[in-house]
Amino acid sequence: MPLGFKSAILRHTNSIKRPTLNGLKDTIRSTRSNITTDGGYESNDYIHETFFTKDNYQSIIKCLDEGYKICMNLIGYMQDYNDLQLEYARSLTSHSNKWSSKIKQQLSLSSYHTTKRAQLKTSYLPDKIAQLITSRCDAIQQVIDTYQGQVERMYPSERLGTSHKHHRTDHIRKAFKAAQSTLSKLTDLLEKLHEQEKQAKQALHEADVQCENLGLDPTASKNKVTRAKDTQEKRQYELEDIQEKITRTEKDYDREQEIYREKGIEIYKECRDYEKERLDQIRETLLEFSLAAHSSEYCDEQNTLFDDLIEHIDAKQNSIEDLDFWAQTYHIDYKTKSKSSETTDDAQRKPKKSQKNEAHTPTEENTQQKTIVPDDNKEESTVKTKSKKTKTSTSTEKKRDSPSEPTTPITPKSQSDIINNSKNATNKK
């Protein structure tokens, strides 16, 4: 390849190499920063690099330290909920006091006796519910206080200021730095060598240009051309020497990287235990809070209050009794039986009436035919025949003194004849 052609290529590549690559890297970084993982997990400064590169171990330290804010958010949520419930309880108590007082002050002409007592009992219910809510809030506050103590022990405040960090943060940071110390030195050495390589390439490029220019200059002396070539060879040797050092250092770096990875995994396991402790505390607190805020015991007690109120209104409120009370209070001689007493009297009267009807009132389904037969002692015998529909019968016979005389049914006409004959016989005597 001609020297002039090579020099032109070097000048061109040197002018476009750095800006183009830097622009490409910036584009990639800006694109990555807008990426979110599955499940809505938001991006952050550490998510696109492996844990064991550079200072990415800071991600687990920041995870532990930032956990304090998560804990305080949970405490804030529970405290806000508890304050809302307490405010609701106070509102219920105020509502109950307001309306029970109004009911008590109602005009006695229109508000009295069982109906007024039912209204008062209803107005007392919100206050009883408020007492249940207050008791429930006490249980919630106990959960909050317990968790607050756990958070303060895990995240003690620093001596200066009000900031908080995990109580094992300093220990973890020192452990990572110690494990990474050799690797950090190799990293710094590689950065230094790469900087030297860049400078050596630049020096070699300048030497190449100098040799090219001298080769095109017919007036250049041989000594000058020779010195330029010596400089070019020297720069080439320096570049190769630096590149060899980079190769050796990179091998050392790879070996140390594996060692650091093993040590870093052990430190991460320790951090994982600390993080698990924080997550477990959140889990237990959420369960205890939910049980305190939405316990079945509270629901049962509230249902008991409502059931008791409904039972009282249904059993104790009696409008007829109230009207009688009003009439008696204002000296009106007018009293009606209450619904309950009327119902009782009706129930007692109905069986007697039905028995009387059965004994004295004949029906079409159970007809009774009476047979009257005269004799010397004026005895009458009645015979009850069976009814075809009910298929029940009772027959009674009275023995006559002369059993030879047959009994025959008496029609209304023959019965009147017998009565007349009886009167005639009496007159004759």
C-alpha positions in Angstrom: 0.0 0.0 0.0 1.4 3.4 -0.9 2.4 5.6 2.0 0.3 8.5 0.9 -2.9 6.3 0.7 -2.3 4.9 4.1 -1.8 8.4 5.6 -5.1 9.6 4.1 -7.0 6.6 5.6 -5.5 7.3 9.0 -6.4 11.0 8.9 -10.0 10.1 8.0 -10.5 7.4 10.6 -9.0 9.5 13.3 -11.4 12.3 12.6 -14.6 10.3 12.8 -13.8 7.5 15.3 -14.4 9.1 18.6 -17.5 11.2 18.0 -19.3 8.4 16.2 -18.7 5.8 18.9 -19.5 8.2 21.7 -22.8 9.2 20.0 -23.7 5.6 19.6 -23.1 4.9 23.2 -25.2 7.9 24.3 -28.1 6.7 22.1 -28.0 3.2 23.6 -28.0 4.6 27.1 -30.9 7.0 26.5 -32.9 4.1 25.0 -32.2 1.8 27.9 -33.3 4.3 30.5 -36.8 4.3 29.1 -37.2 0.5 29.3 -39.3 -1.1 31.9 -39.4 -4.8 32.7 -42.4 -7.1 32.8 -44.9 -6.7 35.5 -44.6 -2.9 35.6 -41.2 -2.9 37.3 -39.7 0.5 36.6 -36.2 1.1 35.3 -33.3 2.5 37.4 -29.7 3.3 37.2 -28.5 -0.3 37.9 -30.9 -2.5 36.0 -29.0 -2.6 32.7 -25.6 -3.6 34.2 -24.5 -6.8 35.8 -24.2 -6.8 39.6 -20.4 -7.6 39.5 -19.3 -4.8 37.2 -17.8 -1.6 38.4 -19.6 -0.4 41.6 -22.9 -2.0 40.9 -22.8 -3.6 44.4 -24.2 -0.2 45.4 -27.6 -1.4 44.1 -28.1 -3.8 47.0 -26.9 -1.2 49.5 -29.3 1.3 48.1 -32.1 -1.3 48.2 -31.6 -1.7 51.9 -31.3 2.0 52.7 -34.3 3.0 50.6 -36.3 0.4 52.4 -36.7 2.9 55.2 -38.9 5.0 52.9 -41.0 2.0 52.1 -41.5 1.2 55.8 -42.5 4.8 56.6 -45.0 4.8 53.7 -46.6 1.7 55.2 -46.7 3.3 58.7 -48.2 6.5 57.1 -50.9 4.5 55.4 -51.9 2.6 58.5 -51.9 5.8 60.6 -54.1 7.7 58.1 -56.6 4.8 58.1 -56.7 4.7 61.9 -57.1 8.5 62.1 -60.0 8.3 59.6 -61.7 5.6 61.7 -61.3 7.6 64.9 -62.7 10.7 63.2 -65.7 8.6 62.0 -66.2 7.3 65.6 -66.2 10.8 67.0 -68.7 11.8 64.3 -70.9 8.9 65.2 -70.8 9.9 68.9 -71.6 13.5 68.1 -74.4 12.4 65.9 -75.8 10.1 68.6 -75.6 12.7 71.3 -77.2 15.4 69.1 -80.2 13.3 68.2 -80.8 11.5 71.5 -80.9 15.0 73.1 -83.4 16.2 70.5 -85.6 13.1 71.0 -85.5 13.7 74.8 -86.6 17.3 74.2 -89.5 16.5 71.9 -92.9 17.6 73.0 -94.4 15.0 75.3 -97.8 15.4 73.7 -96.5 13.8 70.5 -93.5 11.8 71.7 -94.2 9.3 74.5 -94.0 5.8 75.9 -92.9 2.8 73.9 -92.4 4.7 70.6 -90.2 7.3 72.2 -88.1 4.5 73.9 -87.7 2.8 70.5 -86.5 6.1 69.0 -84.1 6.7 71.9 -82.6 3.2 71.6 -82.1 3.8 67.9 -80.3 7.1 68.5 -78.0 5.4 71.0 -76.8 2.8 68.5 -74.3 5.0 66.6 -72.5 5.7 69.9 -72.3 2.0 70.6 -70.8 1.4 67.1 -68.4 4.3 67.8 -67.2 2.4 70.9 -66.6 -0.7 68.8 -64.7 1.4 66.2 -62.6 3.0 69.0 -61.7 -0.4 70.4 -60.7 -1.6 66.9 -58.6 1.6 66.4 -56.7 0.8 69.7 -55.8 -2.6 68.2 -54.6 -1.0 65.0 -52.5 1.6 66.9 -50.8 -1.2 68.7 -49.9 -2.8 65.4 -48.5 0.6 64.2 -46.5 1.1 67.3 -45.0 -2.4 67.2 -43.9 -1.9 63.6 -42.6 1.6 64.3 -40.2 0.1 66.9 -39.0 -2.6 64.4 -38.3 0.1 61.8 -36.4 2.3 64.2 -34.2 -0.6 65.2 -33.5 -1.6 61.6 -33.0 2.0 60.4 -31.4 4.0 63.2 -31.0 7.8 62.6 -27.5 9.0 61.9 -25.7 11.2 64.4 -25.9 14.3 62.4 -29.2 15.1 60.7 -32.5 13.2 60.5 -31.5 10.7 57.7 -31.7 7.0 58.3 -29.9 4.1 56.8 -29.8 0.3 57.4 -27.9 -0.7 60.5 -25.7 -3.0 58.4 -25.0 -0.6 55.6 -21.4 0.4 56.6 -20.5 -3.3 57.2 -21.7 -4.3 53.8 -20.0 -1.5 52.0 -16.7 -2.3 53.7 -17.0 -6.0 52.8 -17.7 -5.2 49.1 -14.8 -2.8 48.9 -12.4 -5.3 50.5 -13.5 -8.1 48.1 -13.2 -5.7 45.2 -9.9 -4.1 46.2 -7.6 -6.1 43.9 -10.1 -5.9 41.1 -10.4 -2.2 41.5 -6.6 -1.8 41.2 -6.7 -3.8 38.0 -9.6 -1.7 36.7 -7.6 1.4 37.4 -4.5 -0.1 35.7 -6.5 -1.0 32.6 -8.0 2.5 32.4 -4.5 3.9 32.6 -3.1 1.5 30.0 -6.0 2.2 27.6 -5.2 5.9 28.0 -1.6 5.2 27.2 -2.6 3.2 24.3 -4.7 6.0 22.9 -1.7 8.4 23.3 0.7 5.9 21.7 -1.7 5.5 18.7 -1.8 9.2 18.4 2.0 9.5 18.5 2.3 6.7 15.9 -0.2 8.4 13.7 1.9 11.6 13.8 5.1 9.7 13.0 3.3 8.0 10.1 2.3 11.4 8.8 5.8 12.8 9.2 7.3 9.9 7.3 4.6 10.3 4.5 5.4 14.0 4.2 9.1 13.5 4.0 8.7 10.8 1.4 6.8 13.2 -0.8 9.4 16.0 -0.2 12.3 15.6 -2.7 14.3 18.2 -0.8 14.3 16.1 2.4 17.7 14.8 3.5 18.3 11.2 4.1 19.2 11.8 7.8 15.8 13.5 8.3 14.0 10.7 6.6 16.0 8.1 8.7 15.2 9.9 12.0 11.5 10.0 11.0 11.5 6.3 10.3 13.3 5.6 13.6 10.7 7.6 15.4 7.9 5.7 13.6 9.4 2.3 14.6 9.8 3.5 18.2 6.2 4.6 18.4 5.1 1.3 16.9 7.2 -0.6 19.5 5.8 1.5 22.4 2.2 0.9 21.1 2.8 -2.9 20.9 4.4 -2.9 24.4 1.3 -1.2 25.9 -1.0 -3.5 24.1 0.9 -6.5 25.5 0.5 -5.0 29.0 -3.2 -4.6 28.4 -3.5 -8.2 27.3 -1.8 -9.4 30.5 -3.7 -7.1 32.7 -7.0 -8.2 31.1 -6.2 -11.8 31.9 -5.4 -10.9 35.5 -8.7 -8.9 35.6 -10.7 -11.9 34.4 -9.2 -14.1 37.1 -9.8 -11.6 39.8 -13.3 -11.0 38.5 -14.2 -14.7 39.2 -12.7 -14.4 42.7 -14.7 -11.2 43.3 -17.8 -12.8 42.0 -17.5 -15.7 44.6 -16.9 -13.2 47.4 -19.6 -10.9 46.2 -22.1 -13.8 46.2 -21.4 -14.5 49.8 -21.8 -10.8 50.7 -25.0 -10.7 48.7 -26.4 -13.7 50.6 -25.9 -11.7 53.8 -27.7 -8.7 52.3 -30.5 -11.0 51.1 -31.1 -12.1 54.7 -31.4 -8.5 55.8 -33.8 -7.7 53.0 -35.8 -10.8 53.8 -36.2 -9.6 57.4 -37.6 -6.3 56.1 -40.0 -8.0 53.7 -41.2 -10.5 56.4 -41.8 -7.6 58.8 -44.0 -5.9 56.1 -45.9 -9.2 55.5 -46.5 -9.8 59.2 -47.6 -6.2 59.8 -50.0 -6.3 56.9 -51.6 -9.4 58.2 -51.9 -8.0 61.8 -53.3 -4.8 60.5 -55.9 -6.5 58.3 -57.0 -8.7 61.2 -57.3 -5.7 63.5 -59.1 -3.5 61.0 -61.5 -6.1 59.6 -61.9 -8.8 62.3 -64.9 -11.0 62.3 -65.3 -10.3 66.1 -66.1 -6.7 65.3 -68.7 -7.7 62.7 -70.3 -10.1 65.1 -70.5 -7.5 67.8 -72.0 -5.0 65.4 -74.5 -7.5 64.2 -75.5 -8.2 67.8 -76.2 -4.5 68.3 -78.4 -4.3 65.3 -80.2 -7.5 66.1 -80.9 -6.3 69.7 -82.3 -3.0 68.3 -84.6 -4.7 65.8 -85.8 -7.1 68.5 -86.5 -4.3 70.8 -88.5 -2.3 68.2 -90.4 -5.4 67.1 -91.3 -6.6 70.6 -91.5 -3.5 72.8 -93.0 -0.8 70.6 -96.8 -1.0 70.7 -99.0 1.8 69.2 -102.2 0.6 71.0 -100.4 0.6 74.3 -99.1 4.1 73.6 -102.6 5.4 72.8 -104.0 3.9 76.0 -101.1 5.5 77.9 -101.9 8.8 76.3 -105.6 8.5 77.1 -104.9 7.5 80.7 -102.4 10.3 81.1 -104.8 12.9 80.0 -107.8 11.4 81.9 -109.8 10.1 79.0 -112.0 7.2 79.9 -111.3 5.3 76.8 -109.2 2.2 76.7 -108.8 -0.5 74.1 -107.1 -3.7 74.4 -103.7 -4.0 72.9 -103.1 -6.1 69.9 -101.4 -8.7 72.0 -104.3 -9.0 74.5 -106.9 -9.0 71.7 -105.0 -11.8 70.0 -104.9 -13.8 73.2 -108.6 -13.4 73.9 -109.5 -14.4 70.3 -107.4 -17.5 70.7 -109.2 -18.4 73.9 -112.7 -17.8 72.5 -112.3 -19.6 69.3 -112.1 -23.2 70.7 -115.2 -22.7 72.9 -117.3 -21.5 70.0 -116.3 -24.4 67.8 -117.2 -26.9 70.6 -120.6 -25.4 71.0 -121.3 -25.5 67.3 -120.3 -29.1 67.1 -122.7 -30.0 70.0 -125.8 -28.0 68.9 -125.6 -27.1 65.3 -126.4 -29.9 62.8 -124.7 -29.8 59.4 -125.6 -31.2 56.1 -122.5 -33.4 56.0 -123.3 -34.9 59.5 -127.1 -35.0 59.7 -128.9 -36.4 62.7 -132.3 -37.8 62.5 -134.3 -38.1 65.7 -136.9 -40.8 66.2 -139.5 -40.3 68.8 -141.7 -43.2 69.9 -144.5 -42.8 72.5 -145.0 -45.4 75.3 -147.0 -45.8 78.5 -144.2 -44.1 80.6 -143.9 -41.3 78.0 -140.3 -42.1 77.3 -138.7 -41.0 74.1 -135.8 -42.7 72.3 -133.6 -41.1 69.8 -131.6 -42.9 67.2 -128.8 -41.2 65.4 -128.1 -42.6 62.0 -124.8 -42.7 60.1 -123.9 -39.9 57.7 -122.8 -41.1 54.3 -120.3 -38.3 53.8 -118.4 -38.4 57.1 -118.9 -42.2 57.6 -119.3 -41.7 61.4 -122.3 -42.6 63.4 -123.5 -42.8 66.9 -126.7 -44.7 67.7 -128.4 -44.5 71.1 -131.4 -46.5 71.9 -133.6 -46.4 74.9 -135.3 -49.6 75.8 -139.0 -49.4 75.7 -141.3 -51.2 78.3 -143.0 -53.0 75.4 -140.2 -54.0 73.0 -142.7 -55.7 70.7 -143.7 -52.3 69.2 -141.6 -51.3 66.3 -140.0 -47.9 66.1 -141.0 -45.9 63.0 -139.7 -42.5 61.9 -142.1 -39.7 62.6 -142.7 -37.1 60.0 -143.7 -33.6 61.1 -147.4 -34.3 60.4 -147.6 -37.6 62.4 -145.8 -35.9 65.3 -148.5 -33.3 65.7 -151.1 -36.1 65.6 -149.4 -37.9 68.4 -149.4 -34.7 70.5 -153.1 -34.2 69.9 -153.9 -37.8 70.8 -151.9 -37.4 74.0 -154.0 -34.4 75.0 -157.3 -36.2 74.3 -156.2 -39.1 76.4 -155.4 -36.8 79.3 -158.8 -35.1 79.0 -160.6 -38.4 79.1 -158.9 -39.4 82.3 
